[in-house]
Amino acid sequence: MSGSHTHDIIIAGGGVVGASLACALADAGLSVALIDAREPQTDWPAGSIDQRVYAITCASQTPVSYTHLRAHE
C-alpha cells in the first residue's frame, strides 16, 4: 500500500463486531479504516450453504438499534 491515509479510527477485524462498529462510527461521521486479514467474499457459488448463525439477544438490541443494521419493522 502506498500513499498517505488519515482516519479518525482504525478497526482491526472485519467480523460481525468489527464491521458493526465500523458502520456505527461511519454513520456518526467518523472516517473509519476497517482492516481484515483477507478480502471479503462477495461472490457465493450457486447452491453453497453458509453455516454461520448469529443470535441477537435482548441485551444486544440497544447497540444494534443505533446502527443501520437493525431490521426494518
ChimeraX attribute file (.defattr): number of C-alpha atoms within 10 A of each C-alpha:
attribute: neighborCount
match mode: 1-to-1
recipient: residues
	/A:1	3
	/A:2	4
	/A:3	4
	/A:4	5
	/A:5	6
	/A:6	9
	/A:7	9
	/A:8	11
	/A:9	14
	/A:10	13
	/A:11	15
	/A:12	14
	/A:13	15
	/A:14	18
	/A:15	11
	/A:16	10
	/A:17	11
	/A:18	16
	/A:19	17
	/A:20	17
	/A:21	19
	/A:22	24
	/A:23	18
	/A:24	19
	/A:25	16
	/A:26	16
	/A:27	14
	/A:28	11
	/A:29	10
	/A:30	14
	/A:31	14
	/A:32	19
	/A:33	16
	/A:34	15
	/A:35	14
	/A:36	14
	/A:37	8
	/A:38	8
	/A:39	8
	/A:40	9
	/A:41	6
	/A:42	6
	/A:43	6
	/A:44	9
	/A:45	7
	/A:46	6
	/A:47	6
	/A:48	7
	/A:49	8
	/A:50	7
	/A:51	5
	/A:52	5
	/A:53	5
	/A:54	6
	/A:55	6
	/A:56	8
	/A:57	8
	/A:58	7
	/A:59	8
	/A:60	10
	/A:61	11
	/A:62	11
	/A:63	12
	/A:64	16
	/A:65	11
	/A:66	12
	/A:67	18
	/A:68	12
	/A:69	11
	/A:70	12
	/A:71	8
	/A:72	5
	/A:73	3
